[in-house]
Protein backbone atom coordinates (compact mmCIF):
# COMPACT_ATOMS: atom_id res chain seq x y z
CA UNK A 1 0.00 0.00 0.00
CA UNK A 2 1.31 3.44 -0.93
CA UNK A 3 2.06 5.63 2.04
CA UNK A 4 0.15 8.85 2.57
CA UNK A 5 2.10 12.06 2.21
CA UNK A 6 2.59 14.00 5.42
CA UNK A 7 2.78 17.73 6.14
CA UNK A 8 4.20 19.20 9.36
CA UNK A 9 2.73 22.14 11.28
CA UNK A 10 2.99 23.65 14.72
CA UNK A 11 -0.81 23.60 15.10
CA UNK A 12 -3.43 21.80 13.03
CA UNK A 13 -7.06 22.87 13.52
CA UNK A 14 -9.95 20.64 12.46
CA UNK A 15 -12.91 22.82 11.45
CA UNK A 16 -13.15 26.33 10.01
CA UNK A 17 -15.98 27.56 12.21
CA UNK A 18 -15.81 30.46 14.69
CA UNK A 19 -13.79 28.43 17.22
CA UNK A 20 -11.23 27.07 14.77
CA UNK A 21 -10.73 30.35 12.93
CA UNK A 22 -10.69 32.27 16.21
CA UNK A 23 -7.85 30.03 17.38
CA UNK A 24 -5.95 30.36 14.09
CA UNK A 25 -6.22 34.16 14.03
CA UNK A 26 -5.15 34.46 17.67
CA UNK A 27 -2.10 32.23 17.11
CA UNK A 28 -0.97 34.23 14.09
CA UNK A 29 -1.53 37.58 15.81
CA UNK A 30 0.49 36.50 18.85
CA UNK A 31 3.27 35.28 16.55
CA UNK A 32 3.32 38.60 14.66
CA UNK A 33 3.40 40.59 17.92
CA UNK A 34 6.41 38.65 19.20
CA UNK A 35 8.23 38.22 15.89
CA UNK A 36 7.95 34.43 15.92
CA UNK A 37 6.91 31.99 13.23
CA UNK A 38 4.02 29.64 14.01
CA UNK A 39 2.74 27.42 11.20
CA UNK A 40 -1.03 26.95 11.38
CA UNK A 41 -3.28 24.90 9.14
CA UNK A 42 -7.10 24.64 9.21
CA UNK A 43 -8.99 21.73 7.65
CA UNK A 44 -12.63 22.24 6.62
CA UNK A 45 -14.88 19.39 5.43
CA UNK A 46 -17.28 21.77 3.69
CA UNK A 47 -16.72 22.70 0.05
CA UNK A 48 -15.78 26.22 1.19
CA UNK A 49 -15.38 28.06 4.47
CA UNK A 50 -18.90 28.69 5.78
CA UNK A 51 -20.61 26.02 3.64
CA UNK A 52 -21.63 23.97 6.70
CA UNK A 53 -22.20 26.86 9.12
CA UNK A 54 -25.76 27.19 10.40
CA UNK A 55 -26.81 29.29 13.37
CA UNK A 56 -29.67 31.63 14.33
CA UNK A 57 -27.90 33.98 14.89
CA UNK A 58 -27.72 36.90 17.24
CA UNK A 59 -24.05 37.57 17.93
CA UNK A 60 -22.54 39.14 21.01
CA UNK A 61 -19.39 40.91 19.72
CA UNK A 62 -17.50 40.59 23.04
CA UNK A 63 -15.04 37.96 21.76
CA UNK A 64 -14.70 39.53 18.34
CA UNK A 65 -13.79 42.82 20.04
CA UNK A 66 -10.88 41.00 21.70
CA UNK A 67 -9.83 39.00 18.63
CA UNK A 68 -10.06 41.71 15.95
CA UNK A 69 -10.65 45.08 17.69
CA UNK A 70 -10.94 46.91 14.36
CA UNK A 71 -13.54 44.54 12.89
CA UNK A 72 -15.79 47.44 11.88
CA UNK A 73 -13.04 49.04 9.82
CA UNK A 74 -12.31 45.63 8.33
CA UNK A 75 -15.98 45.44 7.28
CA UNK A 76 -17.06 42.41 9.29
CA UNK A 77 -20.62 41.51 8.23
CA UNK A 78 -22.30 42.61 11.46
CA UNK A 79 -24.74 44.99 9.79
CA UNK A 80 -28.00 44.71 11.74
CA UNK A 81 -27.73 45.86 15.37
CA UNK A 82 -30.57 44.50 17.51
CA UNK A 83 -33.32 47.13 17.59
CA UNK A 84 -36.02 45.40 19.65
CA UNK A 85 -36.48 42.26 21.77
CA UNK A 86 -39.82 40.47 21.98
CA UNK A 87 -40.46 37.29 23.94
CA UNK A 88 -43.86 35.65 23.58
CA UNK A 89 -45.57 32.60 25.08
CA UNK A 90 -47.79 31.13 22.35
CA UNK A 91 -51.08 29.29 22.60
CA UNK A 92 -52.59 27.79 19.46
CA UNK A 93 -54.12 31.07 18.33
CA UNK A 94 -52.96 33.67 20.86
CA UNK A 95 -49.73 35.12 22.24
CA UNK A 96 -48.72 36.68 25.55
CA UNK A 97 -45.81 39.11 25.26
CA UNK A 98 -43.64 39.17 28.35
CA UNK A 99 -43.16 42.81 29.46
CA UNK A 100 -39.64 44.07 28.79
CA UNK A 101 -39.10 44.85 32.46
CA UNK A 102 -39.64 41.18 33.37
CA UNK A 103 -37.28 39.76 30.73
CA UNK A 104 -34.21 38.14 32.30
CA UNK A 105 -30.90 39.64 31.21
CA UNK A 106 -30.10 36.52 29.16
CA UNK A 107 -32.97 37.39 26.77
CA UNK A 108 -31.90 41.02 26.33
CA UNK A 109 -29.86 41.68 23.21
CA UNK A 110 -28.98 45.38 23.34
CA UNK A 111 -25.51 45.78 21.80
CA UNK A 112 -25.71 42.52 19.85
CA UNK A 113 -26.11 41.97 16.11
CA UNK A 114 -28.35 39.84 13.92
CA UNK A 115 -25.96 38.06 11.57
CA UNK A 116 -25.49 35.29 9.09
CA UNK A 117 -22.85 33.30 10.96
CA UNK A 118 -21.86 31.70 7.66
CA UNK A 119 -20.94 35.12 6.30
CA UNK A 120 -19.13 36.06 9.53
CA UNK A 121 -17.09 32.87 9.27
CA UNK A 122 -16.26 33.52 5.60
CA UNK A 123 -14.98 36.95 6.62
CA UNK A 124 -12.98 35.39 9.49
CA UNK A 125 -11.46 32.98 6.96
CA UNK A 126 -10.26 35.94 4.88
CA UNK A 127 -8.72 37.54 7.98
CA UNK A 128 -6.97 34.27 8.86
CA UNK A 129 -5.54 33.80 5.37
CA UNK A 130 -4.30 37.40 5.34
CA UNK A 131 -2.30 36.53 8.47
CA UNK A 132 -0.76 33.48 6.80
CA UNK A 133 -3.04 30.68 8.00
CA UNK A 134 -3.30 27.82 5.49
CA UNK A 135 -6.95 26.79 5.05
CA UNK A 136 -7.88 23.63 3.16
CA UNK A 137 -11.63 23.51 2.40
CA UNK A 138 -13.08 20.32 0.95
CA UNK A 139 -10.82 18.10 3.05
CA UNK A 140 -12.46 16.14 5.85
CA UNK A 141 -10.34 15.00 8.80
CA UNK A 142 -11.35 11.33 8.96
CA UNK A 143 -8.86 9.81 11.39
CA UNK A 144 -6.89 10.83 14.48
CA UNK A 145 -3.20 9.88 14.35
CA UNK A 146 -1.24 8.95 17.47
CA UNK A 147 2.39 8.75 18.51
CA UNK A 148 3.62 5.45 19.97
CA UNK A 149 3.30 6.88 23.48
CA UNK A 150 -0.41 7.64 22.89
CA UNK A 151 -0.15 11.38 22.27
CA UNK A 152 -2.18 12.81 19.42
CA UNK A 153 0.13 13.28 16.44
CA UNK A 154 -2.34 14.95 14.08
CA UNK A 155 -5.05 13.84 11.68
CA UNK A 156 -5.42 12.20 8.30
CA UNK A 157 -7.88 13.34 5.67
CA UNK A 158 -10.12 10.73 4.12
CA UNK A 159 -9.20 9.00 0.89
CA UNK A 160 -11.04 10.35 -2.15
CA UNK A 161 -12.50 8.05 -4.77
CA UNK A 162 -13.55 5.09 -2.63
CA UNK A 163 -16.57 3.36 -4.19
CA UNK A 164 -19.82 2.33 -2.52
CA UNK A 165 -18.36 -1.18 -2.16
CA UNK A 166 -15.40 0.16 -0.15
CA UNK A 167 -12.90 -0.45 -2.97
CA UNK A 168 -10.78 2.23 -4.66
CA UNK A 169 -12.17 3.55 -7.96
CA UNK A 170 -10.24 4.97 -10.92
CA UNK A 171 -10.49 8.37 -9.23
CA UNK A 172 -8.87 7.17 -6.00
CA UNK A 173 -6.49 9.50 -4.17
CA UNK A 174 -4.92 8.80 -0.81
CA UNK A 175 -5.65 11.18 2.02
CA UNK A 176 -2.98 13.42 3.52
CA UNK A 177 -1.48 13.20 6.99
CA UNK A 178 -1.16 16.47 8.87
CA UNK A 179 1.19 16.26 11.82
CA UNK A 180 1.33 18.91 14.54
CA UNK A 181 2.78 19.63 17.91
CA UNK A 182 -0.82 20.37 18.95
CA UNK A 183 -4.08 19.52 17.22
CA UNK A 184 -7.25 21.50 17.96
CA UNK A 185 -10.61 19.84 17.32
CA UNK A 186 -13.21 22.46 16.38
CA UNK A 187 -15.70 20.31 14.44
CA UNK A 188 -18.84 21.79 15.97
CA UNK A 189 -21.54 19.95 17.88
CA UNK A 190 -21.07 16.16 18.23
CA UNK A 191 -17.82 16.21 16.30
CA UNK A 192 -16.99 12.85 14.74
CA UNK A 193 -13.37 12.85 15.95
CA UNK A 194 -14.12 14.76 19.15
CA UNK A 195 -16.54 12.00 20.14
CA UNK A 196 -13.80 9.39 19.63
CA UNK A 197 -11.29 11.42 21.65
CA UNK A 198 -13.73 11.84 24.53
CA UNK A 199 -14.07 8.06 24.69
CA UNK A 200 -10.36 7.24 24.23
CA UNK A 201 -9.11 9.69 26.85
CA UNK A 202 -12.13 9.32 29.19
CA UNK A 203 -12.77 13.07 28.99
CA UNK A 204 -16.35 12.74 30.22
CA UNK A 205 -15.53 11.07 33.52
CA UNK A 206 -17.13 12.91 36.42
CA UNK A 207 -19.26 15.29 34.31
CA UNK A 208 -22.95 15.31 33.35
CA UNK A 209 -24.01 13.75 30.05
CA UNK A 210 -24.11 16.26 27.22
CA UNK A 211 -27.65 17.19 26.21
CA UNK A 212 -28.65 18.56 22.83
CA UNK A 213 -31.26 20.32 20.77
CA UNK A 214 -31.94 20.19 17.07
CA UNK A 215 -32.17 23.61 15.46
CA UNK A 216 -34.05 23.95 12.17
CA UNK A 217 -33.80 27.16 10.18
CA UNK A 218 -35.12 28.83 7.06
CA UNK A 219 -34.00 32.07 5.45
CA UNK A 220 -36.74 34.19 3.85
CA UNK A 221 -36.94 37.35 1.83
CA UNK A 222 -40.02 39.26 2.96
CA UNK A 223 -41.91 42.35 1.84
CA UNK A 224 -40.10 45.60 2.76
CA UNK A 225 -43.14 46.92 4.63
CA UNK A 226 -43.06 43.88 6.93
CA UNK A 227 -39.35 44.12 7.61
CA UNK A 228 -37.87 45.69 10.74
CA UNK A 229 -34.05 45.46 10.73
CA UNK A 230 -32.71 44.19 14.04
CA UNK A 231 -36.04 42.88 15.38
CA UNK A 232 -35.48 39.79 17.56
CA UNK A 233 -38.45 37.57 18.48
CA UNK A 234 -38.30 34.46 20.63
CA UNK A 235 -41.27 32.28 21.56
CA UNK A 236 -42.02 29.30 23.78
CA UNK A 237 -45.17 27.20 24.08
CA UNK A 238 -47.27 26.12 21.08
CA UNK A 239 -46.90 23.99 19.03
CA UNK A 240 -44.95 21.84 21.52
CA UNK A 241 -46.63 20.29 24.53
CA UNK A 242 -45.67 22.03 27.76
CA UNK A 243 -43.56 19.06 28.90
CA UNK A 244 -41.28 19.25 25.84
CA UNK A 245 -38.35 21.68 25.82
CA UNK A 246 -38.17 23.94 22.79
CA UNK A 247 -38.84 27.32 21.29
CA UNK A 248 -38.40 29.53 18.27
CA UNK A 249 -36.39 32.42 16.94
CA UNK A 250 -37.28 35.00 14.31
CA UNK A 251 -34.51 37.47 13.44
CA UNK A 252 -34.69 40.36 10.97
CA UNK A 253 -31.37 40.78 9.14
CA UNK A 254 -30.53 43.43 6.54
CA UNK A 255 -31.82 43.40 2.92
CA UNK A 256 -35.40 42.41 3.83
CA UNK A 257 -34.17 39.01 4.99
CA UNK A 258 -35.53 37.11 7.98
CA UNK A 259 -34.06 34.06 9.68
CA UNK A 260 -36.75 31.88 11.24
CA UNK A 261 -36.07 28.74 13.18
CA UNK A 262 -37.16 26.27 15.79
CA UNK A 263 -35.19 24.39 18.44
CA UNK A 264 -36.46 21.16 20.02
CA UNK A 265 -34.59 19.60 22.95
CA UNK A 266 -33.56 16.06 22.03
CA UNK A 267 -34.57 14.69 25.41
CA UNK A 268 -38.20 14.52 24.20
CA UNK A 269 -40.10 11.33 25.07
CA UNK A 270 -42.77 10.95 22.38
CA UNK A 271 -41.43 8.77 19.52
CA UNK A 272 -44.05 10.23 17.16
CA UNK A 273 -42.80 13.80 17.57
CA UNK A 274 -41.20 15.30 14.45
CA UNK A 275 -39.11 18.44 15.09
CA UNK A 276 -39.32 19.29 11.39
CA UNK A 277 -43.14 19.15 11.37
CA UNK A 278 -43.34 21.15 14.60
CA UNK A 279 -41.25 23.85 12.93
CA UNK A 280 -43.56 23.96 9.90
CA UNK A 281 -46.61 24.09 12.17
CA UNK A 282 -45.10 26.93 14.22
CA UNK A 283 -44.93 29.15 11.12
CA UNK A 284 -48.74 28.99 10.79
CA UNK A 285 -49.33 30.86 14.07
CA UNK A 286 -51.10 34.20 13.41
CA UNK A 287 -48.35 36.19 15.15
CA UNK A 288 -45.69 34.53 12.99
CA UNK A 289 -47.23 33.95 9.58
CA UNK A 290 -48.04 37.66 9.18
CA UNK A 291 -44.35 38.37 8.48
CA UNK A 292 -44.27 35.94 5.55
CA UNK A 293 -47.28 36.98 3.45
CA UNK A 294 -45.94 37.42 -0.08
CA UNK A 295 -42.45 36.36 1.00
CA UNK A 296 -40.07 33.85 -0.56
CA UNK A 297 -38.10 31.08 1.14
CA UNK A 298 -34.42 31.14 0.13
CA UNK A 299 -32.66 28.45 2.14
CA UNK A 300 -33.17 25.68 4.69
CA UNK A 301 -30.90 23.74 7.03
CA UNK A 302 -30.60 22.01 10.38
CA UNK A 303 -27.92 21.46 13.00
CA UNK A 304 -27.71 19.93 16.44
CA UNK A 305 -26.58 22.19 19.28
CA UNK A 306 -24.90 21.18 22.55
CA UNK A 307 -26.98 22.67 25.35
CA UNK A 308 -25.66 21.01 28.52
CA UNK A 309 -23.64 24.00 29.62
CA UNK A 310 -20.91 24.13 32.24
CA UNK A 311 -21.77 20.89 34.03
CA UNK A 312 -21.62 18.93 30.76
CA UNK A 313 -18.24 20.23 29.56
CA UNK A 314 -15.71 17.41 29.18
CA UNK A 315 -12.07 17.66 30.16
CA UNK A 316 -10.82 20.03 27.45
CA UNK A 317 -7.30 18.73 26.91
CA UNK A 318 -5.47 15.47 26.26
CA UNK A 319 -1.88 14.71 25.30
CA UNK A 320 -1.22 16.50 22.01
CA UNK A 321 -4.44 18.44 21.63
CA UNK A 322 -7.68 19.94 22.87
CA UNK A 323 -11.38 20.49 22.16
CA UNK A 324 -12.70 23.98 21.39
CA UNK A 325 -16.07 25.51 20.54
CA UNK A 326 -19.13 23.31 20.32
CA UNK A 327 -16.94 20.21 19.92
CA UNK A 328 -16.62 20.63 23.69
CA UNK A 329 -20.05 22.21 24.26
CA UNK A 330 -19.31 25.92 24.77
CA UNK A 331 -22.83 27.20 24.15
CA UNK A 332 -24.94 29.36 26.41
CA UNK A 333 -28.43 27.86 26.07
CA UNK A 334 -30.01 30.59 28.20
CA UNK A 335 -28.83 33.28 25.77
CA UNK A 336 -29.39 31.11 22.67
CA UNK A 337 -25.83 32.03 21.66
CA UNK A 338 -22.63 30.15 21.04
CA UNK A 339 -20.49 31.97 18.47
CA UNK A 340 -18.90 34.36 20.99
CA UNK A 341 -18.19 31.44 23.31
CA UNK A 342 -16.68 29.43 20.46
CA UNK A 343 -14.35 32.28 19.45
CA UNK A 344 -13.26 32.85 23.05
CA UNK A 345 -12.54 29.16 23.68
CA UNK A 346 -10.43 29.06 20.52
CA UNK A 347 -8.51 32.13 21.65
CA UNK A 348 -7.82 30.66 25.10
CA UNK A 349 -6.55 27.43 23.55
CA UNK A 350 -4.40 29.41 21.10
CA UNK A 351 -2.80 31.41 23.91
CA UNK A 352 -1.95 28.20 25.78
CA UNK A 353 -0.48 26.61 22.66
CA UNK A 354 1.54 29.71 21.77
CA UNK A 355 3.12 29.77 25.23
CA UNK A 356 3.81 26.02 25.10
CA UNK A 357 5.45 26.28 21.67
CA UNK A 358 7.85 28.90 23.04
CA UNK A 359 9.09 26.57 25.77
CA UNK A 360 12.33 24.64 25.31
CA UNK A 361 10.39 21.42 25.76
CA UNK A 362 6.72 21.88 24.73
CA UNK A 363 4.40 20.42 27.37
CA UNK A 364 2.58 17.26 26.26
CA UNK A 365 -0.77 18.72 27.37
CA UNK A 366 -2.10 22.30 27.18
CA UNK A 367 -3.21 22.49 30.82
CA UNK A 368 -2.99 26.30 30.76
CA UNK A 369 -6.08 26.31 28.49
CA UNK A 370 -8.63 24.96 31.02
CA UNK A 371 -6.94 27.01 33.75
CA UNK A 372 -7.36 30.26 31.82
CA UNK A 373 -10.94 29.28 30.96
CA UNK A 374 -11.76 29.04 34.68
CA UNK A 375 -10.67 32.64 35.23
CA UNK A 376 -12.31 34.04 32.06
CA UNK A 377 -15.54 35.94 31.48
CA UNK A 378 -16.73 32.90 29.51
CA UNK A 379 -16.61 30.67 32.59
CA UNK A 380 -18.44 33.33 34.59
CA UNK A 381 -21.13 33.60 31.89
CA UNK A 382 -21.65 29.84 31.65
CA UNK A 383 -21.70 29.55 35.45
CA UNK A 384 -24.56 32.05 35.64
CA UNK A 385 -26.42 30.11 32.92
CA UNK A 386 -25.80 26.63 34.34
CA UNK A 387 -29.29 26.03 35.79
CA UNK A 388 -31.29 27.27 32.79
CA UNK A 389 -31.53 24.05 30.78
CA UNK A 390 -32.09 21.77 33.82
CA UNK A 391 -34.97 23.99 34.99
CA UNK A 392 -36.53 24.25 31.52
CA UNK A 393 -36.34 20.47 31.18
CA UNK A 394 -38.92 20.25 33.96
CA UNK A 395 -41.63 21.71 31.71
CA UNK A 396 -42.62 25.10 30.33
CA UNK A 397 -44.54 26.49 33.31
CA UNK A 398 -42.38 25.20 36.15
CA UNK A 399 -39.26 25.97 34.12
CA UNK A 400 -40.30 29.53 33.29
CA UNK A 401 -41.05 30.28 36.94
CA UNK A 402 -37.80 28.81 38.21
CA UNK A 403 -35.66 30.38 35.48
CA UNK A 404 -37.22 33.72 36.42
CA UNK A 405 -36.20 33.17 40.04
CA UNK A 406 -32.74 31.90 39.05
CA UNK A 407 -31.94 34.63 36.50
CA UNK A 408 -33.82 37.66 37.88
CA UNK A 409 -33.74 37.12 41.66
CA UNK A 410 -30.37 35.35 41.96
CA UNK A 411 -28.84 36.73 38.72
CA UNK A 412 -27.55 33.25 37.96
CA UNK A 413 -25.66 33.00 41.26
CA UNK A 414 -27.98 30.68 43.19
CA UNK A 415 -26.07 28.54 45.72
CA UNK A 416 -26.98 25.30 43.94
CA UNK A 417 -26.25 23.59 40.64
CA UNK A 418 -28.79 21.32 38.98
CA UNK A 419 -27.65 18.36 36.92
CA UNK A 420 -28.57 16.48 33.76
CA UNK A 421 -29.43 12.92 34.76
CA UNK A 422 -29.92 11.27 31.38
CA UNK A 423 -28.45 11.33 27.90
CA UNK A 424 -31.02 12.29 25.25
CA UNK A 425 -31.15 8.83 23.65
CA UNK A 426 -32.27 7.34 26.97
CA UNK A 427 -35.41 9.48 27.13
CA UNK A 428 -37.50 8.10 24.24
CA UNK A 429 -40.51 6.08 25.44
CA UNK A 430 -42.19 3.12 23.67
CA UNK A 431 -44.79 3.84 20.98
CA UNK A 432 -47.45 2.04 23.04
CA UNK A 433 -47.51 4.98 25.46
CA UNK A 434 -48.42 7.54 22.76
CA UNK A 435 -50.74 8.05 19.82
CA UNK A 436 -49.37 9.20 16.46
CA UNK A 437 -49.38 12.98 15.88
CA UNK A 438 -51.42 14.12 12.89
CA UNK A 439 -49.42 16.91 11.27
CA UNK A 440 -51.07 19.14 8.63
CA UNK A 441 -50.05 18.71 5.00
CA UNK A 442 -47.65 21.40 3.70
CA UNK A 443 -49.17 24.09 1.49
CA UNK A 444 -45.99 24.78 -0.52
CA UNK A 445 -46.27 28.50 0.23
CA UNK A 446 -45.60 28.87 3.96
CA UNK A 447 -45.05 25.23 4.94
CA UNK A 448 -43.04 22.67 2.99
CA UNK A 449 -42.15 18.99 2.85
CA UNK A 450 -38.71 17.70 3.75
CA UNK A 451 -37.47 16.96 0.25
CA UNK A 452 -38.22 20.42 -1.17
CA UNK A 453 -36.45 21.80 1.90
CA UNK A 454 -33.39 19.60 1.43
CA UNK A 455 -33.24 20.76 -2.20
CA UNK A 456 -32.68 24.39 -1.13
CA UNK A 457 -29.97 23.37 1.35
CA UNK A 458 -27.87 22.67 -1.79
CA UNK A 459 -26.84 19.35 -0.28
CA UNK A 460 -24.68 17.11 -2.42
CA UNK A 461 -22.62 13.97 -1.91
CA UNK A 462 -20.77 11.85 -4.42
CA UNK A 463 -23.18 8.93 -4.68
CA UNK A 464 -20.50 6.32 -5.34
CA UNK A 465 -18.96 6.34 -1.87
CA UNK A 466 -19.53 4.29 1.29
CA UNK A 467 -22.65 5.35 3.22
CA UNK A 468 -21.43 7.64 6.01
CA UNK A 469 -24.40 6.84 8.28
CA UNK A 470 -23.20 3.52 9.60
CA UNK A 471 -25.03 0.88 11.65
CA UNK A 472 -23.31 -1.16 14.35
CA UNK A 473 -25.97 -3.86 13.86
CA UNK A 474 -28.11 -3.91 10.71
CA UNK A 475 -30.93 -5.82 12.44
CA UNK A 476 -31.60 -3.17 15.10
CA UNK A 477 -33.59 -0.66 12.98
CA UNK A 478 -36.39 -3.18 12.36
CA UNK A 479 -36.13 -5.51 15.36
CA UNK A 480 -35.80 -2.76 17.97
CA UNK A 481 -36.46 0.75 16.61
CA UNK A 482 -39.45 -0.16 14.44
CA UNK A 483 -40.86 -2.68 16.88
CA UNK A 484 -40.60 -0.53 20.01
CA UNK A 485 -40.61 3.08 18.76
CA UNK A 486 -42.16 2.94 15.26
CA UNK A 487 -38.80 3.85 13.69
CA UNK A 488 -38.33 7.35 15.17
CA UNK A 489 -35.37 8.04 12.85
CA UNK A 490 -37.97 8.69 10.14
CA UNK A 491 -39.17 11.67 12.19
CA UNK A 492 -36.20 13.09 14.09
CA UNK A 493 -34.08 13.33 10.93
CA UNK A 494 -34.79 16.76 9.37
CA UNK A 495 -33.69 15.70 5.89
CA UNK A 496 -35.57 12.49 4.99
CA UNK A 497 -32.45 10.33 5.25
CA UNK A 498 -34.14 7.42 7.03
CA UNK A 499 -37.09 5.61 5.51
CA UNK A 500 -38.83 2.32 6.32
CA UNK A 501 -39.65 0.63 3.02
CA UNK A 502 -41.72 -2.52 2.50
CA UNK A 503 -42.79 -4.88 -0.24
CA UNK A 504 -46.02 -4.05 -2.12
CA UNK A 505 -48.00 -6.25 0.28
CA UNK A 506 -46.56 -4.46 3.33
CA UNK A 507 -44.18 -7.28 4.25
CA UNK A 508 -40.44 -7.29 4.82
CA UNK A 509 -39.93 -3.84 6.41
CA UNK A 510 -36.34 -2.58 6.13
CA UNK A 511 -34.47 0.65 6.73
CA UNK A 512 -33.41 2.58 3.65
CA UNK A 513 -30.70 5.20 4.24
CA UNK A 514 -30.83 8.08 1.74
CA UNK A 515 -27.35 9.35 2.63
CA UNK A 516 -27.37 11.82 -0.27
CA UNK A 517 -29.90 13.94 1.70
CA UNK A 518 -27.79 14.27 4.85
CA UNK A 519 -27.23 17.86 6.03
CA UNK A 520 -24.66 16.75 8.66
CA UNK A 521 -26.85 17.82 11.60
CA UNK A 522 -25.76 14.78 13.72
CA UNK A 523 -29.24 14.32 15.25
CA UNK A 524 -29.31 10.61 14.39
CA UNK A 525 -25.97 10.04 16.13
CA UNK A 526 -27.43 11.70 19.25
CA UNK A 527 -31.08 10.57 19.42
CA UNK A 528 -30.98 6.98 18.14
CA UNK A 529 -32.34 5.11 21.21
CA UNK A 530 -29.93 2.19 20.88
CA UNK A 531 -26.95 4.33 19.76
CA UNK A 532 -26.71 1.98 16.79
CA UNK A 533 -26.32 4.78 14.21
CA UNK A 534 -22.80 6.21 14.01
CA UNK A 535 -22.17 9.26 11.82
CA UNK A 536 -18.75 9.16 10.14
CA UNK A 537 -17.36 11.77 7.83
CA UNK A 538 -18.13 11.40 4.11
CA UNK A 539 -15.81 12.54 1.34
CA UNK A 540 -14.58 16.09 1.82
CA UNK A 541 -16.69 18.72 0.12
CA UNK A 542 -19.91 16.76 0.56
CA UNK A 543 -22.94 17.89 2.53
CA UNK A 544 -24.89 21.14 2.44
CA UNK A 545 -23.70 24.32 0.75
CA UNK A 546 -25.42 27.01 2.77
CA UNK A 547 -25.21 30.41 1.04
CA UNK A 548 -25.62 32.72 4.05
CA UNK A 549 -27.03 30.78 6.95
Secondary structure, DSSP 4 states (H G I P E B T S, - for coil): -PPPPEEEEEEEEE--SHHHHHHHHHHHHHHHHHT----EEEEESSSSTTTT-----EE-THHHHHH-TTTTTTT-S--EE--EEEEEEE-SS-EEEPPGGGS-GGG--TT-EE--HHHHHHHHHHHHHHTT-EEEET--EEEEEE-TTS-EEEEEEPPEEE-TTSSEEEEEEPPPEEEEEEEEE---TT-HHHHHHHHHTTTTTTSPPP-EEEEEEEEEE--GGG--TTEEEEEEETTS-TTS-EEEEEEE-STTEEEEEEEEETT---TT--HHHHHHHHTTSHHHHGGGTT-EEEEEEEEEEE---GGG----EETTEEE-GGGTT--BTTTTB-HHHHHHHHHHHHHHHHHHHHSSS--SS-HHHHHHHHTSHHHHHHHHHTTHHHHHTT-HHHHHHHHHIIIIISTT--S------S-GGG-PPPGGGS----PPPP-SSSS--HHHHHHTTT-B--SSS--SEEES-TTHIIIIIIHHHS-THHHH-TTS-EEEE--TTS-S-EEEE-GGG-----HHHHH-TT--EEE---STT-B---S--
